[in-house]
Amino acid sequence: MERREFLRRGALLAGGTLLSTSVAFAHADTRRPRFVLVILRGALDGLASVPPLGDPDYAGLRRELALHAAGEAAGALPLDGFFGLHPSLSFLHDRYGARELVVLHALASPYRERSHFDGQDVLENGSARPHALQTGWLNRALAAAPARGALEAGVSVGQNMPLVMRGPASVTSWSPSKLVALDEETLARVTELYAGDALLASRLADALAADAIASGEEGEALMRMPQEAAPGARGKARYTDVVRAAAAFLRPDEGPKVAVFDTSGWDTHANEGGAQGQLAGRLAELDAGLSMLRQELGPVWKDTAVLLLTEFGRTAAINGTRGTDHGTATAAFLLGGAVAGGRVMVDWPGLSRRALYQGRDLAPTLDVRSVLKGVLAEHLTVPSRALELEVFPDSAAARALRGLTRI
């Protein structure tokens, strides 16, 4: 029996339904926007990923880590004549040329301290303070979005359900297994064992259904990868599996319309590197994953918006260990076939000492909630009133940034 058919039958035998209370997939609609949120945990260096080559103070602050101008050896990729793109981000540069990428700079959440834990909490809870809310803005947005025949749900792909996806809306999750895949006979016995308990049967049905969607025929390689494989190889393979799973959930019309996953390793305190080095390698992996996401989504890409966010930026000047410390404002990326791209959107504050926030950081001029409100309102049709009162409470000063997506 084909594994896919086995999983399907196992889910049915367990007494569950693929549309259970904990996994709510939206029905097909004439307009099926998809949204992918990628959280870059650790504080991405916005001045390295999107260097302000035209700022007279940039090279002096970054010294040996400063990127060369576009057209020079190992130089930045050209954007608008003032900003460049890190040379590792070739796919993003292609999307910029195709008018499918908006680069957002000097952007920050309301958080102004430098704790990763608290900064990520503010980024995900949608308020101005850490731990002020126990639910996430994306889940609340899903709950407030107009229903199209069923609850519109999302999927979290990764080891844990992030705060941004917790809340009243029904969502599901999937994680790459760290264990060797079970054989079909063992799965059949577990299914039979659980069949007499409604709760266990439903949970097993959900897990089998999610695994069938996310893994498919091609998603088995990671499960079979020896545990003694090199950690770097397993990390890359797991990231690949996460990207493919997110696309697999979003492709069907009856599937979720929102997916969330995260990456780590952006805390570059030492030996950050410039055009080459530690950060360049991480950016290259991220860029390759986004290229794979586009490929895996296929025709659905035209309806998709992907937003990459990090909790805060890094210092304008490099430190004594050839890295950067925790900062404030940073860069973000919005890309996809549904994005009105080919633009850098910024109110540039400058990098002079007088212009720096607290004399050390890129000053924030754009509230991340303005970007989120714009994308959620235009792309996912979340009502403006719900955005102001429920999704981002007490955020009237952060007005929605319009025109980011193709309506």
C-alpha positions in Angstrom: 0.0 0.0 0.0 1.3 3.5 -0.9 2.3 5.4 2.3 0.0 8.3 1.4 -3.0 6.0 1.0 -2.0 4.3 4.3 -2.0 7.6 6.2 -5.3 8.6 4.7 -7.0 5.3 5.7 -5.4 5.4 9.1 -6.9 8.8 9.7 -10.3 7.6 8.8 -10.0 4.4 10.8 -9.1 6.5 13.8 -12.6 7.9 13.7 -11.3 11.4 13.0 -11.9 13.8 10.2 -9.3 15.9 8.4 -11.4 18.9 9.4 -11.2 18.4 13.1 -11.7 21.1 15.8 -8.0 21.6 16.1 -7.2 21.7 12.4 -9.4 24.1 10.5 -8.7 24.5 6.8 -10.4 27.2 4.7 -12.7 26.3 1.8 -11.8 27.2 -1.7 -12.6 30.8 -2.7 -12.3 32.9 -5.8 -9.6 34.8 -4.0 -7.2 32.7 -2.0 -4.4 34.9 -0.6 -1.6 33.1 1.2 0.6 34.7 3.9 3.9 33.4 5.2 5.6 34.9 8.3 9.3 34.2 8.8 10.7 35.3 12.1 14.5 35.8 12.1 15.4 35.2 15.7 18.5 36.7 17.1 18.4 40.3 15.6 19.2 40.5 11.9 21.8 43.2 11.1 19.8 45.5 8.8 22.8 47.7 7.9 24.6 44.6 6.6 21.7 42.9 4.8 20.5 46.2 3.2 23.6 48.5 3.4 23.0 52.3 2.9 25.9 52.7 0.5 24.9 56.3 -0.2 25.1 57.4 3.5 28.4 59.2 4.1 28.8 57.8 7.6 28.2 54.1 6.6 31.8 53.1 5.7 33.3 54.7 8.7 31.0 53.0 11.1 31.4 49.5 9.5 35.1 49.9 8.6 36.4 46.5 7.3 32.9 45.0 7.3 31.5 47.7 5.0 30.3 46.3 1.7 31.6 47.8 -1.5 29.4 49.6 -4.0 27.4 47.8 -6.6 29.6 46.7 -9.6 32.8 46.3 -7.6 34.3 43.0 -6.7 32.2 41.3 -3.9 30.1 44.5 -3.9 26.4 44.9 -2.9 23.6 44.1 -5.3 22.1 47.4 -6.6 18.6 48.5 -5.4 17.7 52.2 -5.8 21.0 54.0 -6.0 21.3 54.7 -2.3 20.7 51.2 -0.8 22.2 47.9 -1.8 21.5 44.3 -1.0 23.9 41.9 0.5 25.5 39.8 -2.3 24.3 36.6 -0.6 20.7 37.6 -1.3 20.6 37.0 -5.1 17.1 35.5 -5.1 15.7 38.5 -3.2 17.5 40.8 -5.7 15.8 38.9 -8.6 12.4 39.4 -6.9 13.2 43.1 -6.5 13.8 43.3 -10.3 10.6 41.4 -10.9 8.7 44.0 -8.7 7.9 41.3 -6.1 10.0 42.6 -3.2 9.5 45.6 -1.0 12.5 46.4 1.3 11.5 48.2 4.5 14.3 49.9 6.4 14.7 51.8 9.7 11.9 49.7 11.0 11.3 48.6 14.6 8.7 47.3 17.0 7.7 49.6 20.0 10.3 47.8 22.1 13.4 49.9 22.9 15.5 47.7 25.2 17.9 45.0 24.0 16.6 41.6 25.4 16.0 39.0 22.8 13.4 37.3 24.9 11.4 40.5 25.5 12.0 41.8 22.0 10.6 38.7 20.4 7.6 38.8 22.8 6.7 42.3 21.7 7.2 41.4 18.1 4.8 38.5 18.4 2.2 39.7 20.9 1.4 42.9 18.9 1.4 45.3 21.9 3.9 47.9 23.0 5.2 46.0 26.0 6.6 42.5 26.7 4.3 40.0 28.2 1.3 42.4 28.0 -0.7 39.9 26.0 -0.7 36.1 26.1 -1.9 35.7 22.5 -0.3 36.6 19.2 -1.4 39.3 16.7 -1.5 36.8 13.8 -3.8 34.4 15.6 -6.1 37.3 16.6 -6.1 38.6 13.0 -7.1 35.1 11.8 -10.0 35.2 14.3 -11.1 38.6 13.0 -10.8 37.8 9.3 -14.1 37.3 7.4 -15.0 33.6 7.3 -15.3 32.0 3.8 -17.5 29.0 4.7 -15.2 27.8 7.5 -12.8 29.1 10.1 -9.7 30.3 8.3 -6.7 28.8 10.0 -2.9 28.8 9.8 -0.2 26.4 10.4 3.0 26.7 12.5 5.9 24.7 11.0 8.7 24.0 13.5 9.5 22.6 16.9 7.2 24.9 18.9 4.0 26.9 18.5 5.2 30.5 18.6 3.4 33.1 20.6 2.3 34.9 17.4 0.1 31.9 16.5 -1.5 31.3 19.9 -5.0 32.6 20.5 -8.7 32.1 19.8 -8.4 31.1 16.1 -8.1 27.4 15.3 -4.6 26.6 14.0 -2.5 23.5 13.5 1.2 22.7 13.7 3.7 20.3 12.2 7.3 19.6 13.1 10.0 17.5 11.3 10.5 14.3 13.3 13.7 13.7 15.1 13.0 10.0 15.2 13.3 7.3 12.6 10.0 7.0 10.7 7.6 4.3 11.9 6.9 1.4 9.6 3.4 1.0 8.3 2.6 -2.1 10.4 3.4 -0.2 13.6 1.3 2.8 12.5 -1.6 0.4 11.7 -1.4 -1.1 15.2 -1.3 2.4 16.9 -4.3 3.4 14.8 -6.3 0.3 15.9 -5.2 0.9 19.5 -6.5 4.5 19.5 -9.7 3.8 17.7 -11.6 3.1 20.9 -10.9 6.5 22.4 -12.5 9.5 20.7 -9.9 12.1 21.9 -6.8 10.0 21.1 -8.3 8.9 17.8 -8.9 12.6 16.8 -5.4 13.6 17.8 -3.9 10.8 15.8 -6.0 11.6 12.8 -4.8 15.2 13.0 -1.2 14.1 13.2 -1.5 11.6 10.3 -3.3 14.2 8.2 -0.7 16.9 8.8 2.2 14.4 8.2 0.5 13.3 4.9 0.2 16.9 3.7 3.6 18.1 4.9 5.8 15.0 4.1 4.2 13.5 1.0 6.5 11.2 -1.0 9.5 13.5 -1.0 9.6 14.5 2.7 11.0 11.3 4.0 14.7 12.0 3.5 15.2 13.9 6.7 13.3 11.2 8.7 15.8 8.6 7.4 18.9 10.7 7.8 21.2 9.0 10.4 21.3 10.7 13.7 25.1 10.8 13.6 25.1 12.9 10.5 27.0 16.2 10.7 25.0 18.8 12.7 25.3 21.4 9.9 23.9 18.9 7.4 21.0 18.0 9.6 20.3 21.7 10.3 20.2 22.5 6.6 18.1 19.5 5.8 15.6 20.3 8.6 15.3 23.9 7.3 14.7 22.5 3.8 12.0 20.2 5.2 10.3 23.1 7.0 10.1 25.2 3.9 8.7 22.4 1.8 6.2 21.5 4.5 5.0 25.1 4.7 4.5 25.2 0.9 2.7 21.8 1.0 0.2 23.2 3.5 -0.5 26.3 1.6 -0.8 24.9 -2.0 -4.3 23.2 -1.7 -7.3 25.5 -1.9 -8.8 23.6 1.1 -5.6 24.1 3.2 -4.5 26.9 5.6 -3.9 30.3 4.1 -1.2 31.3 6.6 2.1 29.6 7.6 4.7 30.6 10.1 8.2 29.4 10.7 11.4 30.8 12.1 15.1 30.7 11.7 17.9 31.4 14.2 21.6 32.2 14.3 21.3 36.0 13.6 23.0 37.1 16.9 26.3 38.1 15.3 28.3 39.5 18.2 31.7 38.3 16.9 33.2 37.6 13.5 30.1 38.7 11.6 32.0 39.1 8.3 31.2 41.3 5.4 30.6 40.1 1.8 31.8 36.7 3.1 31.8 35.1 6.5 29.3 34.0 9.1 26.4 36.4 8.3 26.9 35.9 4.6 26.5 32.1 5.0 23.3 32.6 7.0 21.9 35.0 4.4 22.7 32.6 1.6 20.8 29.8 3.4 17.8 32.1 4.0 17.9 33.2 0.3 18.0 29.6 -0.9 15.1 28.7 1.3 13.0 31.5 0.0 13.8 30.5 -3.6 12.7 26.9 -2.7 9.5 28.3 -1.2 8.6 30.0 -4.4 9.4 26.9 -6.4 7.3 24.7 -4.1 4.3 27.0 -4.1 4.2 26.9 -7.9 1.1 28.8 -9.2 0.1 29.7 -5.7 3.1 32.1 -5.5 1.1 34.7 -7.4 -1.3 34.9 -4.4 1.4 34.9 -1.7 3.0 37.5 0.5 6.0 36.5 2.6 7.1 38.8 5.4 10.5 38.4 7.1 10.8 40.1 10.5 13.4 40.2 13.3 13.1 41.5 16.9 15.5 44.4 16.6 18.6 45.5 14.8 22.2 45.9 15.7 24.6 48.7 16.5 25.6 51.0 13.7 29.3 50.6 14.5 31.1 47.3 14.7 32.5 46.2 18.1 36.0 45.0 19.2 35.3 41.4 18.1 34.5 42.3 14.5 30.8 41.9 15.2 27.8 44.0 16.2 25.8 44.2 19.4 22.1 44.5 20.0 20.6 47.6 18.5 17.2 49.1 17.6 16.0 49.7 14.0 16.6 47.2 11.3 15.4 46.0 7.8 12.5 43.8 6.9 11.5 42.1 3.6 8.1 41.7 2.0 8.1 39.5 -1.1 5.8 37.4 -3.2 3.6 37.4 -6.3 1.0 39.4 -4.4 3.4 42.1 -3.4 3.6 45.5 -5.2 7.4 45.5 -5.1 10.5 46.9 -6.7 10.8 49.5 -4.0 12.7 50.5 -0.9 10.3 52.1 1.6 12.1 54.2 4.2 12.2 57.5 5.9 16.0 57.4 6.3 17.2 59.1 9.5 20.9 59.0 8.6 23.9 57.5 10.4 25.6 60.6 11.8 26.3 60.5 15.5 23.5 63.1 16.1 21.1 61.0 14.1 21.8 57.7 15.9 19.4 56.5 18.5 21.1 56.8 21.9 24.3 57.6 20.0 24.7 54.0 18.9 21.8 52.6 16.9 20.0 53.2 13.6 17.0 55.3 14.7 13.5 53.8 14.0 11.2 55.8 11.7 8.7 53.1 10.8 6.6 51.1 13.3 6.4 47.4 12.3 2.7 47.5 13.3 2.1 49.9 10.4 3.4 47.4 8.0 1.5 44.5 9.6 -1.8 46.5 9.6 -1.3 47.3 5.9 -0.6 43.7 4.9 -3.4 42.2 7.0 -6.0 44.7 5.8 -5.2 44.6 2.1 -4.0 41.0 1.7 -6.0 39.1 4.3 -9.0 41.5 4.4 -8.9 41.8 8.2 -11.3 44.7 9.1 -9.6 47.9 10.1 -11.7 48.2 13.3 -10.5 44.8 14.4 -6.9 45.7 13.6 -7.1 48.7 15.8 -9.1 47.3 18.7 -8.2 43.6 18.9 -5.1 42.7 16.8 -2.9 45.7 17.8 -4.6 47.4 20.8 -3.5 50.9 21.7 -1.7 51.4 18.4 -3.5 54.4 16.9 -0.2 56.2 16.3 0.9 53.4 14.0 -1.2 54.1 10.9 -1.5 51.3 8.3 1.0 51.5 5.5 -1.1 51.1 2.4 -0.2 49.9 -1.1 2.1 47.1 -0.1 0.2 44.3 -1.9 -1.7 44.0 -5.2 -5.4 44.2 -4.4 
